[in-house]
Amino acid sequence: MSRVAFFTILLNMKKQLYPLKLYLQTLPNKVLLGSNLILNILIWGWLGWYISPQESPIFLHYNILFGVDLVGSWWRVFVIPIVGLSIIIVNTVVGWTTFHKDKFIAYFLNSTALICQIFLFISAYLLVYLNL
């Protein structure tokens, strides 16, 4: 693919995308994205405050039927906020690209990301108390 074709494709994509600034200024997107980011920051802070670097393995998963079924290094607890951040990024980008066609899809994706953040916060909360 030549450079001219590549830049032509980029210019056409830019014409089709809804302006990011306007996307972020709509009230539902602003509230949902802000809530998502606040919850994700709380997850990072909660895990960073209570889970300290250590040599001994920590409990990473608890099953009500079998008890602790996953043990590993301390840094593996940070998979939870990384997954949450990736959900926020993917849903926001997909919502932004579809916002000019259907606003409901963007609101739905941001709401879904918020629900995921709530469940990830609950799992981080339980993970900390499992290791106290």
C-alpha positions in Angstrom: 0.0 0.0 0.0 1.4 3.4 -1.0 1.7 6.4 1.3 -0.9 8.3 -0.7 -3.5 5.5 -0.3 -2.7 5.2 3.4 -3.2 8.9 4.0 -6.4 9.0 1.8 -7.8 6.2 4.0 -6.9 8.2 7.1 -8.5 11.3 5.8 -11.7 9.5 4.9 -11.8 7.9 8.4 -11.4 11.3 10.0 -14.4 12.7 8.0 -16.6 9.8 9.2 -15.7 9.9 12.9 -17.7 12.0 15.3 -15.4 14.7 16.9 -13.9 13.2 20.1 -14.4 16.5 22.0 -18.1 16.5 21.3 -18.4 12.8 22.1 -16.8 13.4 25.5 -18.9 16.5 26.2 -22.3 14.8 26.0 -23.6 14.3 29.5 -24.3 10.6 29.5 -20.8 9.8 28.1 -19.2 12.3 30.5 -20.9 10.7 33.6 -20.4 7.1 32.5 -16.8 7.6 31.4 -16.0 9.5 34.6 -17.6 6.9 36.8 -15.6 4.2 34.9 -12.3 5.9 35.4 -13.0 6.7 39.1 -13.9 3.1 39.8 -10.8 1.9 38.0 -8.6 4.3 39.9 -10.2 3.1 43.1 -9.4 -0.5 42.1 -5.7 0.4 41.4 -5.5 2.2 44.7 -7.3 -0.4 46.8 -5.0 -3.2 45.5 -1.9 -1.0 45.7 -2.6 0.0 49.3 -3.3 -3.5 50.7 -1.3 -5.9 48.5 2.4 -5.3 49.0 5.3 -6.9 47.2 6.2 -10.2 48.9 8.1 -13.4 48.3 5.4 -15.7 49.5 2.5 -16.5 47.1 -0.9 -15.0 47.7 -4.4 -16.2 47.1 -5.7 -15.1 43.7 -9.0 -17.0 43.5 -11.5 -18.5 45.9 -14.2 -20.9 45.0 -17.0 -21.5 47.5 -17.0 -25.3 46.7 -13.3 -25.9 46.7 -11.8 -23.0 48.6 -8.6 -21.4 47.3 -7.9 -22.8 43.9 -5.4 -20.3 42.5 -2.2 -19.1 44.2 0.4 -16.9 42.6 2.7 -13.9 42.7 1.6 -10.7 44.3 1.7 -8.7 41.1 -0.9 -10.9 39.4 -3.7 -9.2 41.4 -3.1 -6.2 39.1 -4.6 -8.2 36.2 -8.0 -7.1 37.6 -7.5 -3.3 37.0 -5.7 -3.9 33.8 -8.7 -5.9 32.5 -11.0 -3.1 33.7 -8.9 -0.4 31.9 -8.9 -2.4 28.7 -12.7 -2.8 28.9 -13.0 1.0 29.3 -10.6 1.7 26.4 -12.2 -0.7 24.0 -15.8 0.2 24.8 -15.0 3.9 24.6 -13.3 3.6 21.3 -16.1 1.5 19.8 -18.7 3.8 21.2 -16.9 6.8 19.8 -16.7 5.2 16.3 -20.4 4.3 16.3 -21.7 7.5 18.0 -22.5 9.3 14.8 -24.7 6.4 13.6 -26.4 5.4 16.8 -25.9 7.1 20.2 -27.7 4.3 22.1 -24.9 1.9 21.2 -22.3 4.3 22.7 -24.3 4.7 25.9 -24.9 1.0 26.1 -21.2 0.2 25.8 -20.2 2.8 28.4 -22.9 1.4 30.7 -21.6 -2.1 30.2 -18.1 -0.9 31.0 -19.5 0.6 34.3 -21.2 -2.7 35.2 -17.9 -4.5 34.6 -16.0 -2.0 36.7 -18.5 -2.5 39.6 -18.0 -6.3 39.5 -14.2 -5.9 39.2 -14.2 -3.6 42.2 -16.2 -6.2 44.2 -13.7 -8.9 43.2 -10.7 -6.7 44.1 -12.4 -6.0 47.5 -12.9 -9.7 48.2 -9.4 -10.5 47.0 -7.9 -8.1 49.5 -9.9 -9.6 52.3 -9.0 -13.1 51.2 -5.3 -12.2 51.7 -5.5 -10.4 55.0 
